[in-house]
Amino acid sequence: MDDIKLALLGDKAAQERLTERGELLPCAHCKGNGKVSFKDYRFIGKNFKGDRKIVYRVQIICNKCRSRGKPIFTGPLVNPNPYITKWGNCYADTDVCNAETNKFSGYVKAAISEWNTRAPILTPRDLEERKRLLGKAMAEGEENARNQEIEYSFRCIYAAVLLAAQEVYGFGHKRAWRLLKRADEIICTALDSEEIIREVWERMGLEINFREGIDRIREVEEAQ
């Protein structure tokens, strides 16, 4: 489950991660997209250099239904460049304005946090249970996929053995069935795969070694 889904369910940690990345949740009313909006709110005066000092109102507004997040009011700033970061028009590119822009970013983050903070749909306990069940389902899905791969591999091996038995020894339906039936019995009764491989070595003088690339089956004399 991604951070957006978790945040919509009320996961505070997911909401905070989205805010840190500057990402906005869909509108709580219409699922529309929100955007950062800022506007001059109050003229405070001028500093000793004569620069205008303004308090800005920063909030998130939905592009679709025009719902508004809680407004955040900045301290008195000297002509910041909000969109030099990523939010809008550029003003004067001066050291003073750039320094004020850095201050402005914190207010934008606060507005995003207000927008992304949603009441929990589930209790923390319910949310943790959802996460646990999701993790369990994902683990079971991976295990099922591995089991299907193993089953397919065994089917291919059985089919190859039957084709080889027919081509080399002319096995028909009944003899092929008895061959695989006996193979199943050996596999099910053996303690482990090494026991079967060792018995082939001892009884037939053949070594089965898949680490040897193409030459996977060798006579004992060659192996010694």
C-alpha positions, -999 to +999 in steps of 0.1 A: +000+000+000+015+033-011+018+065+011-012+082-006-036+053+003-021+051+038-024+089+043-061+089+031-068+062+057-054+085+084-018+072+087+001+102+103+035+089+093+025+086+056+009+121+057+042+135+071+063+117+044+041+132+017+044+167+032+082+163+034+082+155-004+059+184-011+032+161-024-005+169-021-033+145-013-065+146-035-092+170-024-112+155+005-144+167-011-142+160-048-108+141-052-095+170-074-060+182-075-048+209-051-022+236-057-003+260-035-018+295-035-003+326-019-016+362-018-007+395-002-026+397+030-013+428+048+012+455+042+033+459+073+056+488+063+091+492+050+125+482+064+153+507+068+162+503+031+127+511+020+118+476+010+081+467+014+073+442+041+042+421+035+024+393+053+013+366+029-016+342+031-006+307+020-030+278+015-039+249-007-069+254-031-086+226-051-085+232-088-119+215-092-143+225-065-122+254-051-121+240-016-095+256+005-071+243+031-064+261+064-046+294+056-011+299+069+000+335+075+037+343+071+057+368+091+066+401+074+086+392+044+105+415+019+093+405-016+101+367-015+102+347-047+078+318-040+080+304-075+118+303-076+113+272-055+084+256-074+052+275-066+048+305-089+060+339-104+095+353-099+101+387-084+134+405-080+164+382-080+184+398-052+202+384-021+176+399+001+146+384-018+163+350-021+169+350+017+132+358+022+123+330-002+140+305+021+118+317+049+087+314+027+093+277+020+086+268+056+051+284+054+044+265+022+053+233+040+030+242+068+001+248+044+008+214+027+008+197+061-026+212+069-040+200+036-026+165+039-037+160+075-069+139+074-090+124+101-083+087+104-109+065+087-095+035+107-082+034+142-044+029+146-051-008+155-073-013+125-046+003+103-019-019+116-041-049+110-047-038+074-009-035+070-004-070+085-030-086+063-016-069+032+019-081+040+006-116+046-013-116+013+018-104-006+039-131+011+013-158+002+012-145-034+049-147-037+049-182-023+021-193-046+041-179-076+072-199-065+052-231-061+037-226-095+072-223-110+083-254-092+053-273-104+058-262-140+095-273-138+086-308-125+060-312-152+086-303-178+111-328-163+085-356-162+075-349-198+111-349-210+117-382-192+087-398-209+098-385-244+133-398-238+120-432-227+098-435-258+126-424-282+153-445-267+134-476-255+101-474-273+080-470-241+043-468-246+014-456-224+015-483-198+053-486-194+055-448-192+029-446-166+047-473-145+079-454-149+065-421-135+046-439-108+077-455-095+096-422-098+069-405-076+073-433-050+110-429-049+107-391-045+081-393-018+099-420+003+134-406+000+147-387+030+162-360+008+174-353-028+210-361-019+200-397-010+185-403-044+215-388-062+239-409-041+219-441-049+221-434-087+259-430-082+262-463-063+238-484-084+243-471-119+277-454-118+263-420-129+270-386-113+242-360-115+257-325-111+238-295-124+267-272-115+287-286-144+267-267-171+257-288-202+275-320-190+252-326-161+253-364-161+287-381-161+299-417-157+317-425-125+349-433-144+350-397-158+343-381-125+372-399-108 
